[in-house]
Amino acid sequence: ARKERMRPDHRLLAGSVGKTLAAAVALQLVQEGTLDLDAKVSTYLGHEPWFARLPNAADVTVRQLMTHTSGIVRYEFDDRFLQDLVKDPYRTFTPEQRFAYLFDTQAPFAAGQGWEYSDTNYILLGAIIERLLGGSYYDAMRARLTGPLGLAGIVPSDRPDIPGLSQGYAGPDNFFGGWDAMLGADGRMVMNPQMEWTGGGVATTAGDLARWAHALYATDAVLTAETRARMVDGVPAKLGPNVTYGLGVIVRPSPLGTTYGHSGFFPGYTTDVMHFAEHGVTAAVQVNTSARGRTPRTGALLVAL
């Protein structure tokens, strides 16, 4: 509306790319001996009165959450959630309120016997992280990752007022409430992005996103080489030919060799980041639209760049 050119220091919502940060905190806890990837999720959350009502609750492991092989599907595509969001777009959701949309439902497959991408997996992972640390996930993200790495461009998207956020356009057919422009005239989002939490949950500049991914995939600044090797050892994923999903990472073949990274969507915003392992280069792209027919293929754009 203001005809303002987007700059590299504008922040945009990163969508599911935020899972890379949640996965990194979890994998640091694995390195520290606090979290066991192959333990049942019930080891950490079984005391919660709601836990047994989740599909596959008795069988699912932490690793299956992180690789999307749990059989626990997306809460945010449930019609009741969408109705509640439209009714109260500024609502703040607790983890239990998110999980409630799935209570007493049937999983599409047994734990470990299929693959389906699901934010709910990472909301459960966030609940485990907070239980083990006895504090806020976002505090851990800042203390362990963005603070030490000097990534001030990456901030939590835990409220409608996000400093430096660029306008995003979701198109007239935005199924999350029907809005096109995601910021109102006052610069406040028209909905609360807090629902994403550890399923995404950050806004970032493209530069700091690329720096984050490079630190994660190409250096020992975040994880040891042994843990990185475990992280990228993925399972077949329904995200394209020969694509696998590791522990919070999409492993994609490309004309330039194997890439490690993640893509992300939030209404009005599209993000992708890739580390080109054979070339030692990491690049990120963010676009302030998710409108149907107007959004570029961000992965192909990164390869072309």
N, C-alpha and C positions, 0 to 999 in steps of 0.2 A: 504493500500500500504506500510505503514511503519511498519506493524506488531506490532503496539503499542497497549498494553492492555488498554481497557477503564477503567477509574478510577471514583469513586463516585463524584469527583470534576469536571469532564468534564461537560460542558453544552451541552444540546440537545434542539432542538426546541420542544416545548410542544404542538403545534397544538391547537386544540380547547379547551384544558384544560385552555388556557388563558381566556376563557369566564368566568371562575370562578372569576377572578380578576375584569373584567369589570362589572360583576353582583354585586360584593361586593361594588364597588364605587357607582353604581346606588342605591343599597339598603341603603347605608349610606345617600345618598341624600333623599331617602324616609324617613328615620328616622329623618332627619333634617327638613322635611316639604317642601323641595324644589322640589321634584318630586312626582307625583301622579301616582301610578301604573295603575289606571283605567281611567286615562285621555287619550283622543285621542292623537295619535302621532302628529296630526296636530296642537295641542295646542302649541307644542314646535318647530315644523319644517314647519308648514303650510305657513309661510312667504317665504319659499324658492321657487324660480320660477320653480324648477323641481319637487316639491313634488307631485303635483296633477297627474303627469305622472306615479307614482308608482301604481302597482296593489293594490286594496283595500285601497288606500290612505285615503279616507274619513272616513273609519270605524275602522281602526286598532288602538288598544290601546298599551300602553307601556307593560302591562302584557303579551299581546299576542306576542309581539316581544320576550320577555324574555322566554316564554314557547314554542316558535316555532309554535304557532297556528294562525299566522298572514295571512298565504297564500302567503307571499312574499318569493319567492324561491331563490335558490343560484345563485348569479351572476357568480361565478367562474367556474361553469360547462357549461356556455354558450359557444358555439363554437367560437363566435367572440372574447370573452375574451381570450380563449386559443390561438387563432391565434395571437392576439395582444401581448400576453405574449411571445410566441415563436419569434415573430418579434423583440421585444425589451424587453429582460428578465430583464433589470435593470430599467425599467420604474417605476416611483413613481406615485401611483394612489391617486387622491382626492376621498372623499366620493362620490361626484356627478358623477365622472367618473366610479366608481363601479356600482352605481345605474343605470347608463345610459343603461347598457345591459338589463335592465328589463323595460325600459320606454315603455308605451303604450301596454304592454302585458297583457294577461288575467291570473288572479290568478287561481290556480287549485281548490280552494274552498273559500267560503266567510270567512271573518275574524271571528275567533273563532269557525269555523265549521269543522275543520280538524287539522291534525298535519303533518308537514314536516320540518325536520331539515334544517336550513338555516343560513349560516354565515351572509347573508344580514341583518337579524334581528338584529344582534349584531353590525354591522356597523352603522345601524340607531340608535341603543342605544348609540354608541359612539358619534354620531353627537349631540344627545340630551345632553349627559354629557358635551361635550365641550361648547355647547350653554349656559347651566345653570352655568357652572363654569367660562366661559369666558377665558378659557386657554386650555392647552394641556392635553389630557387624560393621557398620560404617566407621566406628571408631577404630576397629581393627584394620579396615581397609586403609585408613589414613595413616595409622601408626606403622603398619607393616609394609605398605606398598607405595601409595602416592606421596606420602611425606618423605620417606628416605630417598625416593627417586626424583624428588623435586618436580612433581607433575601437578602443579597448581591448576592446570587447565581441566583436570578431572575432578568433578564434584558430585556428591550424591544428588539424585533427582527424587528427593523425599518430600517435596512440597511444591505447591503451584508457582511459587516465586523463586526462580532460578536465575542468579545473576549472570548477565551476558548472554542469555539464551536467544538465539535467532528465531524469528518467526518460521513456523513450519506449516505446510499446506497438505492436508490429508485428502482433499478432493470432496466433492459433494456426496459421494457414496461411502464416506467413512462410517464403518459399522460400529465403531466405538462412540456412539452418540450423535453422529451426523454432522459434526463441525467440519468446516474446511480449514480456516485459519485457527491455529492452535493457541495463539496468544491474543488476549483481548487488548483493547486500546490502552489499558493501564500496564501492559507488559506481563500480566499474570496469565498463566495457562488457564484454558477454559475447563480443564479437568485436573484432578490430582494424579500426577504420575507415580505417587507413592506405592501404588499397587504392585509395581514391578519388583522392587526391593532386590533380592539376590537373583531374581530371574533376568535382571538387566540393571536398572536402577542407577545409572550414572548419566551425566551430561559431560561432554568433553570437547575440546578443540581437536581438530584433525591432527595437528602436530604432536600434541601430548599423547593422543591415542597411538600414533605410530611409534613414539618413543617408548610407551608402555609395552607394546607388543614386541618391540625389539629387545627390551630388557628381559621379557618373559621367555622368548623363544631362542634368543641368540647369545645370552650371557648367563653368568651364574649369580646375577644380582638379586634374582627372585627365588629361584629353585636350583638345586644341584643338577648336574648333568644326568645323574641316575634318575632323579625324579622327573626331569624333562622327558627322558626316554619313555618312562611309564606313562606320562601325560599324553604323548602323541601316538601311543600304541592303541589304535582305535578299533571300533567294530563297524561293520558295514552299516551305512546310514542312507536313508531315502532322501538324499540331498543332491543327487546327480551321479553320473557314471563314475564308478570307482572311488567315490567319496566315503571316507570313514569319519567317525566321531570318537575322539578320545575323551580325556577327562577335562571337559570344558573347552575343547578345541576342535575345529573342523579341519580335517586334513584333506586337501584338494589337489588333484593333479592339475597341471597347467602346461602350456607350451614352454614355459620356463622352468619346469621341474616341479617338485613337490612344494606345496605351500601350507603353512600353518596359520590359522587365524580364526576369524568368526565374522558372521554377518549379523545385522540387527535391524529391527523395525520397531518403530513406535509411531502412532498416527502423526503424520506430518514430517517424519524423519526416516531416512534410510542410511545405513552405515555399513562399511565393510573394511576389514583390515587383514592384510596378508604379510607373512614373512616368507620371502622367497629363499629357501634354505640354501640352494646351490649357489646363490649370488650374494648372500649376506646382506640383503636389502629388505627393509620393511616399509610398507606404504599403507596409508589409510585414506579413505575417501568418505565424505559425508555430504548428503544431499538434503535440502530442506523441503522435500516433498515425498509423499508416499502415494500420491494420486495415481489411480489406475490409468495406464497408458502414457504417463508422463515421467515415471521413475526409470532411470537408466539401470542397466544390468551392472551393478556395482563391481561384481567380481571381474567381469570382462573389462570394465573400465580400469581396474587396478592392473591387470595384465597388460593392457595397452599402454598405460602410463610407464 
